[in-house]
Amino acid sequence: MYGGKAPLVHLTDTVPGDESLLHVDVGDGVVNVDACASAAASVGTEWLICENGLTEKPLASLARGSATFADRCARAETVDDGC
């Protein structure tokens, strides 16, 4: 149904109920990153884009998001699953 219609997926993480944690590094909140990445891969997504809009350390946040995605890809069952 969505095949080829979502080449880019924007992913952010959060801790509900705490305004100071509205955005947290991907993998540090309640969002199931593995499920999101798998769903994106199943529709042919080429890029997962992570965001932490409230960080005071943007380079560290980017490194954390990249590490989270790299870890997810390393654990993937197949090479061709969107990683």
PyMOL Python script that loads the backbone (N, CA, C, O; Angstrom):
from pymol import cmd

cmd.read_pdbstr("""\
ATOM      1  N   MET A   1       0.797  -1.188   0.000  1.00  0.00           N
ATOM      2  CA  MET A   1       0.000   0.000   0.000  1.00  0.00           C
ATOM      3  C   MET A   1       0.853   1.272   0.000  1.00  0.00           C
ATOM      4  O   MET A   1       0.538   2.235  -0.699  1.00  0.00           O
ATOM      5  N   TYR A   2       1.951   1.271   0.800  1.00  0.00           N
ATOM      6  CA  TYR A   2       2.791   2.460   0.883  1.00  0.00           C
ATOM      7  C   TYR A   2       4.116   2.302   0.148  1.00  0.00           C
ATOM      8  O   TYR A   2       4.944   3.212   0.172  1.00  0.00           O
ATOM      9  N   GLY A   3       4.328   1.174  -0.499  1.00  0.00           N
ATOM     10  CA  GLY A   3       5.593   0.903  -1.165  1.00  0.00           C
ATOM     11  C   GLY A   3       6.054   2.053  -2.047  1.00  0.00           C
ATOM     12  O   GLY A   3       5.324   2.495  -2.935  1.00  0.00           O
ATOM     13  N   GLY A   4       7.265   2.535  -1.802  1.00  0.00           N
ATOM     14  CA  GLY A   4       7.848   3.601  -2.594  1.00  0.00           C
ATOM     15  C   GLY A   4       7.334   4.991  -2.273  1.00  0.00           C
ATOM     16  O   GLY A   4       7.787   5.961  -2.880  1.00  0.00           O
ATOM     17  N   LYS A   5       6.417   5.117  -1.351  1.00  0.00           N
ATOM     18  CA  LYS A   5       5.823   6.420  -1.044  1.00  0.00           C
ATOM     19  C   LYS A   5       6.449   7.103   0.167  1.00  0.00           C
ATOM     20  O   LYS A   5       6.074   8.226   0.505  1.00  0.00           O
ATOM     21  N   ALA A   6       7.392   6.446   0.818  1.00  0.00           N
ATOM     22  CA  ALA A   6       8.020   7.025   2.009  1.00  0.00           C
ATOM     23  C   ALA A   6       9.527   6.803   1.956  1.00  0.00           C
ATOM     24  O   ALA A   6      10.072   6.058   2.771  1.00  0.00           O
ATOM     25  N   PRO A   7      10.210   7.450   0.994  1.00  0.00           N
ATOM     26  CA  PRO A   7      11.657   7.230   0.886  1.00  0.00           C
ATOM     27  C   PRO A   7      12.440   7.785   2.077  1.00  0.00           C
ATOM     28  O   PRO A   7      13.553   7.337   2.354  1.00  0.00           O
ATOM     29  N   LEU A   8      11.856   8.760   2.780  1.00  0.00           N
ATOM     30  CA  LEU A   8      12.482   9.352   3.960  1.00  0.00           C
ATOM     31  C   LEU A   8      11.511   9.239   5.127  1.00  0.00           C
ATOM     32  O   LEU A   8      10.330   9.557   4.986  1.00  0.00           O
ATOM     33  N   VAL A   9      12.002   8.789   6.277  1.00  0.00           N
ATOM     34  CA  VAL A   9      11.171   8.726   7.479  1.00  0.00           C
ATOM     35  C   VAL A   9      11.877   9.491   8.581  1.00  0.00           C
ATOM     36  O   VAL A   9      13.033   9.223   8.909  1.00  0.00           O
ATOM     37  N   HIS A  10      11.161  10.445   9.140  1.00  0.00           N
ATOM     38  CA  HIS A  10      11.649  11.278  10.234  1.00  0.00           C
ATOM     39  C   HIS A  10      11.269  10.601  11.542  1.00  0.00           C
ATOM     40  O   HIS A  10      10.096  10.299  11.762  1.00  0.00           O
ATOM     41  N   LEU A  11      12.237  10.360  12.408  1.00  0.00           N
ATOM     42  CA  LEU A  11      11.996   9.654  13.661  1.00  0.00           C
ATOM     43  C   LEU A  11      12.510  10.494  14.823  1.00  0.00           C
ATOM     44  O   LEU A  11      13.662  10.929  14.833  1.00  0.00           O
ATOM     45  N   THR A  12      11.650  10.712  15.786  1.00  0.00           N
ATOM     46  CA  THR A  12      12.037  11.400  17.011  1.00  0.00           C
ATOM     47  C   THR A  12      11.552  10.560  18.186  1.00  0.00           C
ATOM     48  O   THR A  12      10.643   9.744  18.033  1.00  0.00           O
ATOM     49  N   ASP A  13      12.143  10.751  19.336  1.00  0.00           N
ATOM     50  CA  ASP A  13      11.781   9.969  20.513  1.00  0.00           C
ATOM     51  C   ASP A  13      11.334  10.919  21.614  1.00  0.00           C
ATOM     52  O   ASP A  13      11.659  12.106  21.584  1.00  0.00           O
ATOM     53  N   THR A  14      10.602  10.408  22.572  1.00  0.00           N
ATOM     54  CA  THR A  14      10.034  11.248  23.612  1.00  0.00           C
ATOM     55  C   THR A  14       9.768  10.451  24.883  1.00  0.00           C
ATOM     56  O   THR A  14       9.740   9.221  24.874  1.00  0.00           O
ATOM     57  N   VAL A  15       9.573  11.182  25.968  1.00  0.00           N
ATOM     58  CA  VAL A  15       9.111  10.621  27.225  1.00  0.00           C
ATOM     59  C   VAL A  15       7.832  11.387  27.566  1.00  0.00           C
ATOM     60  O   VAL A  15       7.902  12.521  28.040  1.00  0.00           O
ATOM     61  N   PRO A  16       6.672  10.783  27.333  1.00  0.00           N
ATOM     62  CA  PRO A  16       5.404  11.485  27.560  1.00  0.00           C
ATOM     63  C   PRO A  16       5.238  11.938  29.011  1.00  0.00           C
ATOM     64  O   PRO A  16       5.686  11.277  29.948  1.00  0.00           O
ATOM     65  N   GLY A  17       4.582  13.079  29.162  1.00  0.00           N
ATOM     66  CA  GLY A  17       4.259  13.570  30.490  1.00  0.00           C
ATOM     67  C   GLY A  17       5.329  14.436  31.121  1.00  0.00           C
ATOM     68  O   GLY A  17       5.124  14.974  32.209  1.00  0.00           O
ATOM     69  N   ASP A  18       6.467  14.582  30.460  1.00  0.00           N
ATOM     70  CA  ASP A  18       7.542  15.413  31.008  1.00  0.00           C
ATOM     71  C   ASP A  18       7.968  16.399  29.929  1.00  0.00           C
ATOM     72  O   ASP A  18       8.682  16.038  28.994  1.00  0.00           O
ATOM     73  N   GLU A  19       7.529  17.636  30.065  1.00  0.00           N
ATOM     74  CA  GLU A  19       7.809  18.663  29.050  1.00  0.00           C
ATOM     75  C   GLU A  19       9.306  18.811  28.772  1.00  0.00           C
ATOM     76  O   GLU A  19       9.698  19.110  27.644  1.00  0.00           O
ATOM     77  N   SER A  20      10.139  18.605  29.785  1.00  0.00           N
ATOM     78  CA  SER A  20      11.584  18.742  29.580  1.00  0.00           C
ATOM     79  C   SER A  20      12.153  17.594  28.749  1.00  0.00           C
ATOM     80  O   SER A  20      13.271  17.686  28.243  1.00  0.00           O
ATOM     81  N   LEU A  21      11.377  16.502  28.608  1.00  0.00           N
ATOM     82  CA  LEU A  21      11.825  15.351  27.822  1.00  0.00           C
ATOM     83  C   LEU A  21      10.950  15.153  26.583  1.00  0.00           C
ATOM     84  O   LEU A  21      10.808  14.039  26.079  1.00  0.00           O
ATOM     85  N   LEU A  22      10.363  16.265  26.099  1.00  0.00           N
ATOM     86  CA  LEU A  22       9.534  16.204  24.903  1.00  0.00           C
ATOM     87  C   LEU A  22      10.300  15.567  23.747  1.00  0.00           C
ATOM     88  O   LEU A  22       9.756  14.751  23.003  1.00  0.00           O
ATOM     89  N   HIS A  23      11.558  15.946  23.607  1.00  0.00           N
ATOM     90  CA  HIS A  23      12.447  15.315  22.631  1.00  0.00           C
ATOM     91  C   HIS A  23      13.648  14.769  23.397  1.00  0.00           C
ATOM     92  O   HIS A  23      14.268  15.486  24.183  1.00  0.00           O
ATOM     93  N   VAL A  24      13.969  13.516  23.168  1.00  0.00           N
ATOM     94  CA  VAL A  24      15.177  12.906  23.730  1.00  0.00           C
ATOM     95  C   VAL A  24      15.914  12.216  22.592  1.00  0.00           C
ATOM     96  O   VAL A  24      15.358  12.039  21.507  1.00  0.00           O
ATOM     97  N   ASP A  25      17.149  11.828  22.831  1.00  0.00           N
ATOM     98  CA  ASP A  25      17.898  11.118  21.800  1.00  0.00           C
ATOM     99  C   ASP A  25      17.159   9.854  21.396  1.00  0.00           C
ATOM    100  O   ASP A  25      16.593   9.158  22.238  1.00  0.00           O
ATOM    101  N   VAL A  26      17.170   9.563  20.105  1.00  0.00           N
ATOM    102  CA  VAL A  26      16.509   8.362  19.605  1.00  0.00           C
ATOM    103  C   VAL A  26      17.083   7.147  20.331  1.00  0.00           C
ATOM    104  O   VAL A  26      18.294   6.928  20.357  1.00  0.00           O
ATOM    105  N   GLY A  27      16.184   6.369  20.915  1.00  0.00           N
ATOM    106  CA  GLY A  27      16.589   5.205  21.704  1.00  0.00           C
ATOM    107  C   GLY A  27      16.510   5.438  23.194  1.00  0.00           C
ATOM    108  O   GLY A  27      16.589   4.486  23.969  1.00  0.00           O
ATOM    109  N   ASP A  28      16.354   6.705  23.623  1.00  0.00           N
ATOM    110  CA  ASP A  28      16.287   7.020  25.047  1.00  0.00           C
ATOM    111  C   ASP A  28      14.862   7.221  25.551  1.00  0.00           C
ATOM    112  O   ASP A  28      14.655   7.380  26.755  1.00  0.00           O
ATOM    113  N   GLY A  29      13.884   7.218  24.665  1.00  0.00           N
ATOM    114  CA  GLY A  29      12.498   7.440  25.054  1.00  0.00           C
ATOM    115  C   GLY A  29      11.670   6.184  24.933  1.00  0.00           C
ATOM    116  O   GLY A  29      12.181   5.072  25.064  1.00  0.00           O
ATOM    117  N   VAL A  30      10.381   6.368  24.680  1.00  0.00           N
ATOM    118  CA  VAL A  30       9.447   5.250  24.640  1.00  0.00           C
ATOM    119  C   VAL A  30       9.176   4.719  23.236  1.00  0.00           C
ATOM    120  O   VAL A  30       8.514   3.692  23.087  1.00  0.00           O
ATOM    121  N   VAL A  31       9.670   5.393  22.212  1.00  0.00           N
ATOM    122  CA  VAL A  31       9.427   4.948  20.834  1.00  0.00           C
ATOM    123  C   VAL A  31      10.189   3.647  20.571  1.00  0.00           C
ATOM    124  O   VAL A  31      11.370   3.533  20.899  1.00  0.00           O
ATOM    125  N   ASN A  32       9.508   2.676  19.980  1.00  0.00           N
ATOM    126  CA  ASN A  32      10.137   1.405  19.630  1.00  0.00           C
ATOM    127  C   ASN A  32      10.874   1.597  18.308  1.00  0.00           C
ATOM    128  O   ASN A  32      10.293   1.450  17.232  1.00  0.00           O
ATOM    129  N   VAL A  33      12.159   1.928  18.402  1.00  0.00           N
ATOM    130  CA  VAL A  33      12.967   2.242  17.227  1.00  0.00           C
ATOM    131  C   VAL A  33      13.036   1.048  16.280  1.00  0.00           C
ATOM    132  O   VAL A  33      12.947   1.222  15.065  1.00  0.00           O
ATOM    133  N   ASP A  34      13.193  -0.154  16.815  1.00  0.00           N
ATOM    134  CA  ASP A  34      13.260  -1.337  15.963  1.00  0.00           C
ATOM    135  C   ASP A  34      11.981  -1.506  15.151  1.00  0.00           C
ATOM    136  O   ASP A  34      12.038  -1.789  13.955  1.00  0.00           O
ATOM    137  N   ALA A  35      10.839  -1.336  15.790  1.00  0.00           N
ATOM    138  CA  ALA A  35       9.556  -1.484  15.080  1.00  0.00           C
ATOM    139  C   ALA A  35       9.393  -0.410  14.017  1.00  0.00           C
ATOM    140  O   ALA A  35       8.922  -0.692  12.915  1.00  0.00           O
ATOM    141  N   CYS A  36       9.777   0.816  14.339  1.00  0.00           N
ATOM    142  CA  CYS A  36       9.675   1.907  13.361  1.00  0.00           C
ATOM    143  C   CYS A  36      10.594   1.659  12.169  1.00  0.00           C
ATOM    144  O   CYS A  36      10.191   1.844  11.021  1.00  0.00           O
ATOM    145  N   ALA A  37      11.820   1.244  12.441  1.00  0.00           N
ATOM    146  CA  ALA A  37      12.774   0.984  11.360  1.00  0.00           C
ATOM    147  C   ALA A  37      12.313  -0.182  10.496  1.00  0.00           C
ATOM    148  O   ALA A  37      12.439  -0.136   9.272  1.00  0.00           O
ATOM    149  N   SER A  38      11.784  -1.217  11.120  1.00  0.00           N
ATOM    150  CA  SER A  38      11.282  -2.366  10.362  1.00  0.00           C
ATOM    151  C   SER A  38      10.089  -1.980   9.498  1.00  0.00           C
ATOM    152  O   SER A  38       9.999  -2.391   8.341  1.00  0.00           O
ATOM    153  N   ALA A  39       9.169  -1.188  10.059  1.00  0.00           N
ATOM    154  CA  ALA A  39       8.007  -0.741   9.287  1.00  0.00           C
ATOM    155  C   ALA A  39       8.446   0.122   8.112  1.00  0.00           C
ATOM    156  O   ALA A  39       7.923  -0.016   7.006  1.00  0.00           O
ATOM    157  N   ALA A  40       9.401   1.007   8.348  1.00  0.00           N
ATOM    158  CA  ALA A  40       9.914   1.857   7.277  1.00  0.00           C
ATOM    159  C   ALA A  40      10.573   1.013   6.186  1.00  0.00           C
ATOM    160  O   ALA A  40      10.344   1.230   4.997  1.00  0.00           O
ATOM    161  N   ALA A  41      11.386   0.056   6.603  1.00  0.00           N
ATOM    162  CA  ALA A  41      12.055  -0.809   5.629  1.00  0.00           C
ATOM    163  C   ALA A  41      11.056  -1.598   4.799  1.00  0.00           C
ATOM    164  O   ALA A  41      11.281  -1.845   3.615  1.00  0.00           O
ATOM    165  N   SER A  42       9.951  -1.993   5.422  1.00  0.00           N
ATOM    166  CA  SER A  42       8.968  -2.818   4.713  1.00  0.00           C
ATOM    167  C   SER A  42       8.267  -2.067   3.589  1.00  0.00           C
ATOM    168  O   SER A  42       7.679  -2.687   2.703  1.00  0.00           O
ATOM    169  N   VAL A  43       8.323  -0.732   3.616  1.00  0.00           N
ATOM    170  CA  VAL A  43       7.702   0.043   2.538  1.00  0.00           C
ATOM    171  C   VAL A  43       8.752   0.696   1.643  1.00  0.00           C
ATOM    172  O   VAL A  43       8.434   1.578   0.846  1.00  0.00           O
ATOM    173  N   GLY A  44       9.999   0.263   1.778  1.00  0.00           N
ATOM    174  CA  GLY A  44      11.044   0.733   0.877  1.00  0.00           C
ATOM    175  C   GLY A  44      11.722   2.029   1.267  1.00  0.00           C
ATOM    176  O   GLY A  44      12.329   2.682   0.418  1.00  0.00           O
ATOM    177  N   THR A  45      11.636   2.418   2.524  1.00  0.00           N
ATOM    178  CA  THR A  45      12.297   3.640   2.984  1.00  0.00           C
ATOM    179  C   THR A  45      13.799   3.526   2.773  1.00  0.00           C
ATOM    180  O   THR A  45      14.407   2.500   3.079  1.00  0.00           O
ATOM    181  N   GLU A  46      14.385   4.592   2.248  1.00  0.00           N
ATOM    182  CA  GLU A  46      15.821   4.615   1.981  1.00  0.00           C
ATOM    183  C   GLU A  46      16.609   5.284   3.102  1.00  0.00           C
ATOM    184  O   GLU A  46      17.775   4.953   3.321  1.00  0.00           O
ATOM    185  N   TRP A  47      15.987   6.220   3.813  1.00  0.00           N
ATOM    186  CA  TRP A  47      16.674   6.971   4.853  1.00  0.00           C
ATOM    187  C   TRP A  47      15.808   7.091   6.099  1.00  0.00           C
ATOM    188  O   TRP A  47      14.625   7.421   6.011  1.00  0.00           O
ATOM    189  N   LEU A  48      16.398   6.823   7.257  1.00  0.00           N
ATOM    190  CA  LEU A  48      15.793   7.143   8.542  1.00  0.00           C
ATOM    191  C   LEU A  48      16.494   8.390   9.057  1.00  0.00           C
ATOM    192  O   LEU A  48      17.722   8.429   9.137  1.00  0.00           O
ATOM    193  N   ILE A  49      15.729   9.392   9.402  1.00  0.00           N
ATOM    194  CA  ILE A  49      16.283  10.669   9.843  1.00  0.00           C
ATOM    195  C   ILE A  49      15.932  10.853  11.308  1.00  0.00           C
ATOM    196  O   ILE A  49      14.755  10.863  11.669  1.00  0.00           O
ATOM    197  N   CYS A  50      16.950  10.998  12.159  1.00  0.00           N
ATOM    198  CA  CYS A  50      16.672  11.160  13.585  1.00  0.00           C
ATOM    199  C   CYS A  50      16.716  12.632  13.972  1.00  0.00           C
ATOM    200  O   CYS A  50      17.424  13.434  13.362  1.00  0.00           O
ATOM    201  N   GLU A  51      15.935  12.969  15.007  1.00  0.00           N
ATOM    202  CA  GLU A  51      15.865  14.342  15.485  1.00  0.00           C
ATOM    203  C   GLU A  51      15.821  14.376  16.996  1.00  0.00           C
ATOM    204  O   GLU A  51      15.171  13.544  17.630  1.00  0.00           O
ATOM    205  N   ASN A  52      16.506  15.331  17.562  1.00  0.00           N
ATOM    206  CA  ASN A  52      16.342  15.708  18.954  1.00  0.00           C
ATOM    207  C   ASN A  52      16.322  17.225  18.948  1.00  0.00           C
ATOM    208  O   ASN A  52      17.375  17.862  18.993  1.00  0.00           O
ATOM    209  N   GLY A  53      15.139  17.806  18.895  1.00  0.00           N
ATOM    210  CA  GLY A  53      14.981  19.237  18.733  1.00  0.00           C
ATOM    211  C   GLY A  53      15.277  20.070  19.961  1.00  0.00           C
ATOM    212  O   GLY A  53      15.317  21.297  19.869  1.00  0.00           O
ATOM    213  N   LEU A  54      15.487  19.443  21.109  1.00  0.00           N
ATOM    214  CA  LEU A  54      15.694  20.213  22.335  1.00  0.00           C
ATOM    215  C   LEU A  54      17.044  19.950  22.992  1.00  0.00           C
ATOM    216  O   LEU A  54      17.234  20.290  24.160  1.00  0.00           O
ATOM    217  N   THR A  55      17.962  19.366  22.283  1.00  0.00           N
ATOM    218  CA  THR A  55      19.248  19.028  22.887  1.00  0.00           C
ATOM    219  C   THR A  55      20.137  20.258  23.059  1.00  0.00           C
ATOM    220  O   THR A  55      20.091  21.188  22.254  1.00  0.00           O
ATOM    221  N   GLU A  56      20.927  20.249  24.093  1.00  0.00           N
ATOM    222  CA  GLU A  56      21.937  21.288  24.297  1.00  0.00           C
ATOM    223  C   GLU A  56      23.286  20.833  23.751  1.00  0.00           C
ATOM    224  O   GLU A  56      24.248  21.601  23.722  1.00  0.00           O
ATOM    225  N   LYS A  57      23.345  19.564  23.315  1.00  0.00           N
ATOM    226  CA  LYS A  57      24.588  18.997  22.787  1.00  0.00           C
ATOM    227  C   LYS A  57      24.278  18.329  21.448  1.00  0.00           C
ATOM    228  O   LYS A  57      24.209  17.103  21.373  1.00  0.00           O
ATOM    229  N   PRO A  58      24.090  19.125  20.389  1.00  0.00           N
ATOM    230  CA  PRO A  58      23.638  18.561  19.121  1.00  0.00           C
ATOM    231  C   PRO A  58      24.581  17.525  18.510  1.00  0.00           C
ATOM    232  O   PRO A  58      24.109  16.541  17.941  1.00  0.00           O
ATOM    233  N   LEU A  59      25.877  17.710  18.607  1.00  0.00           N
ATOM    234  CA  LEU A  59      26.793  16.722  18.033  1.00  0.00           C
ATOM    235  C   LEU A  59      26.725  15.401  18.787  1.00  0.00           C
ATOM    236  O   LEU A  59      26.776  14.335  18.175  1.00  0.00           O
ATOM    237  N   ALA A  60      26.612  15.462  20.100  1.00  0.00           N
ATOM    238  CA  ALA A  60      26.481  14.239  20.895  1.00  0.00           C
ATOM    239  C   ALA A  60      25.153  13.553  20.587  1.00  0.00           C
ATOM    240  O   ALA A  60      25.091  12.325  20.518  1.00  0.00           O
ATOM    241  N   SER A  61      24.097  14.336  20.402  1.00  0.00           N
ATOM    242  CA  SER A  61      22.790  13.779  20.071  1.00  0.00           C
ATOM    243  C   SER A  61      22.825  13.096  18.711  1.00  0.00           C
ATOM    244  O   SER A  61      22.264  12.014  18.541  1.00  0.00           O
ATOM    245  N   LEU A  62      23.475  13.717  17.755  1.00  0.00           N
ATOM    246  CA  LEU A  62      23.621  13.124  16.425  1.00  0.00           C
ATOM    247  C   LEU A  62      24.415  11.826  16.498  1.00  0.00           C
ATOM    248  O   LEU A  62      24.053  10.841  15.854  1.00  0.00           O
ATOM    249  N   ALA A  63      25.485  11.817  17.270  1.00  0.00           N
ATOM    250  CA  ALA A  63      26.289  10.599  17.430  1.00  0.00           C
ATOM    251  C   ALA A  63      25.466   9.491  18.071  1.00  0.00           C
ATOM    252  O   ALA A  63      25.566   8.333  17.667  1.00  0.00           O
ATOM    253  N   ARG A  64      24.650   9.836  19.071  1.00  0.00           N
ATOM    254  CA  ARG A  64      23.799   8.846  19.741  1.00  0.00           C
ATOM    255  C   ARG A  64      22.771   8.274  18.773  1.00  0.00           C
ATOM    256  O   ARG A  64      22.570   7.060  18.734  1.00  0.00           O
ATOM    257  N   GLY A  65      22.120   9.131  17.992  1.00  0.00           N
ATOM    258  CA  GLY A  65      21.141   8.668  17.011  1.00  0.00           C
ATOM    259  C   GLY A  65      21.779   7.783  15.951  1.00  0.00           C
ATOM    260  O   GLY A  65      21.216   6.759  15.565  1.00  0.00           O
ATOM    261  N   SER A  66      22.951   8.178  15.486  1.00  0.00           N
ATOM    262  CA  SER A  66      23.663   7.370  14.489  1.00  0.00           C
ATOM    263  C   SER A  66      24.049   6.015  15.049  1.00  0.00           C
ATOM    264  O   SER A  66      23.933   4.999  14.363  1.00  0.00           O
ATOM    265  N   ALA A  67      24.509   5.995  16.293  1.00  0.00           N
ATOM    266  CA  ALA A  67      24.880   4.730  16.930  1.00  0.00           C
ATOM    267  C   ALA A  67      23.657   3.835  17.108  1.00  0.00           C
ATOM    268  O   ALA A  67      23.738   2.622  16.915  1.00  0.00           O
ATOM    269  N   THR A  68      22.528   4.434  17.475  1.00  0.00           N
ATOM    270  CA  THR A  68      21.295   3.661  17.640  1.00  0.00           C
ATOM    271  C   THR A  68      20.894   3.012  16.326  1.00  0.00           C
ATOM    272  O   THR A  68      20.550   1.831  16.298  1.00  0.00           O
ATOM    273  N   PHE A  69      20.933   3.776  15.234  1.00  0.00           N
ATOM    274  CA  PHE A  69      20.571   3.232  13.926  1.00  0.00           C
ATOM    275  C   PHE A  69      21.585   2.186  13.471  1.00  0.00           C
ATOM    276  O   PHE A  69      21.198   1.161  12.909  1.00  0.00           O
ATOM    277  N   ALA A  70      22.868   2.424  13.701  1.00  0.00           N
ATOM    278  CA  ALA A  70      23.898   1.465  13.307  1.00  0.00           C
ATOM    279  C   ALA A  70      23.724   0.157  14.075  1.00  0.00           C
ATOM    280  O   ALA A  70      23.867  -0.924  13.504  1.00  0.00           O
ATOM    281  N   ASP A  71      23.417   0.254  15.364  1.00  0.00           N
ATOM    282  CA  ASP A  71      23.181  -0.939  16.176  1.00  0.00           C
ATOM    283  C   ASP A  71      21.969  -1.698  15.661  1.00  0.00           C
ATOM    284  O   ASP A  71      21.987  -2.927  15.586  1.00  0.00           O
ATOM    285  N   ARG A  72      20.921  -0.972  15.308  1.00  0.00           N
ATOM    286  CA  ARG A  72      19.716  -1.607  14.773  1.00  0.00           C
ATOM    287  C   ARG A  72      20.040  -2.344  13.479  1.00  0.00           C
ATOM    288  O   ARG A  72      19.577  -3.465  13.270  1.00  0.00           O
ATOM    289  N   CYS A  73      20.818  -1.731  12.625  1.00  0.00           N
ATOM    290  CA  CYS A  73      21.183  -2.361  11.357  1.00  0.00           C
ATOM    291  C   CYS A  73      22.064  -3.588  11.570  1.00  0.00           C
ATOM    292  O   CYS A  73      21.925  -4.587  10.865  1.00  0.00           O
ATOM    293  N   ALA A  74      22.969  -3.512  12.542  1.00  0.00           N
ATOM    294  CA  ALA A  74      23.853  -4.644  12.833  1.00  0.00           C
ATOM    295  C   ALA A  74      23.065  -5.849  13.319  1.00  0.00           C
ATOM    296  O   ALA A  74      23.465  -6.992  13.097  1.00  0.00           O
ATOM    297  N   ARG A  75      21.941  -5.590  13.983  1.00  0.00           N
ATOM    298  CA  ARG A  75      21.113  -6.675  14.508  1.00  0.00           C
ATOM    299  C   ARG A  75      20.071  -7.159  13.508  1.00  0.00           C
ATOM    300  O   ARG A  75      19.349  -8.117  13.780  1.00  0.00           O
ATOM    301  N   ALA A  76      19.990  -6.504  12.353  1.00  0.00           N
ATOM    302  CA  ALA A  76      18.972  -6.867  11.362  1.00  0.00           C
ATOM    303  C   ALA A  76      19.216  -8.274  10.845  1.00  0.00           C
ATOM    304  O   ALA A  76      20.358  -8.724  10.749  1.00  0.00           O
ATOM    305  N   GLU A  77      18.139  -8.957  10.515  1.00  0.00           N
ATOM    306  CA  GLU A  77      18.247 -10.333  10.029  1.00  0.00           C
ATOM    307  C   GLU A  77      18.795 -10.406   8.617  1.00  0.00           C
ATOM    308  O   GLU A  77      19.448 -11.386   8.261  1.00  0.00           O
ATOM    309  N   THR A  78      18.543  -9.396   7.812  1.00  0.00           N
ATOM    310  CA  THR A  78      19.042  -9.402   6.445  1.00  0.00           C
ATOM    311  C   THR A  78      19.737  -8.090   6.158  1.00  0.00           C
ATOM    312  O   THR A  78      19.462  -7.081   6.808  1.00  0.00           O
ATOM    313  N   VAL A  79      20.634  -8.096   5.193  1.00  0.00           N
ATOM    314  CA  VAL A  79      21.337  -6.878   4.820  1.00  0.00           C
ATOM    315  C   VAL A  79      20.388  -5.914   4.132  1.00  0.00           C
ATOM    316  O   VAL A  79      20.516  -4.702   4.301  1.00  0.00           O
ATOM    317  N   ASP A  80      19.454  -6.418   3.371  1.00  0.00           N
ATOM    318  CA  ASP A  80      18.559  -5.592   2.573  1.00  0.00           C
ATOM    319  C   ASP A  80      17.245  -5.342   3.306  1.00  0.00           C
ATOM    320  O   ASP A  80      16.180  -5.683   2.792  1.00  0.00           O
ATOM    321  N   ASP A  81      17.304  -4.752   4.500  1.00  0.00           N
ATOM    322  CA  ASP A  81      16.063  -4.493   5.220  1.00  0.00           C
ATOM    323  C   ASP A  81      15.910  -3.009   5.562  1.00  0.00           C
ATOM    324  O   ASP A  81      15.238  -2.659   6.532  1.00  0.00           O
ATOM    325  N   GLY A  82      16.527  -2.149   4.772  1.00  0.00           N
ATOM    326  CA  GLY A  82      16.369  -0.721   4.968  1.00  0.00           C
ATOM    327  C   GLY A  82      17.494  -0.057   5.714  1.00  0.00           C
ATOM    328  O   GLY A  82      17.440   1.148   5.956  1.00  0.00           O
ATOM    329  N   CYS A  83      18.520  -0.810   6.091  1.00  0.00           N
ATOM    330  CA  CYS A  83      19.640  -0.222   6.827  1.00  0.00           C
ATOM    331  C   CYS A  83      20.732   0.221   5.875  1.00  0.00           C
ATOM    332  O   CYS A  83      21.758   0.741   6.312  1.00  0.00           O
TER     333      CYS A  83
END
""", "prot")
cmd.dss("prot")
cmd.show_as("cartoon", "prot")
cmd.util.cbc("prot")
cmd.orient("prot")
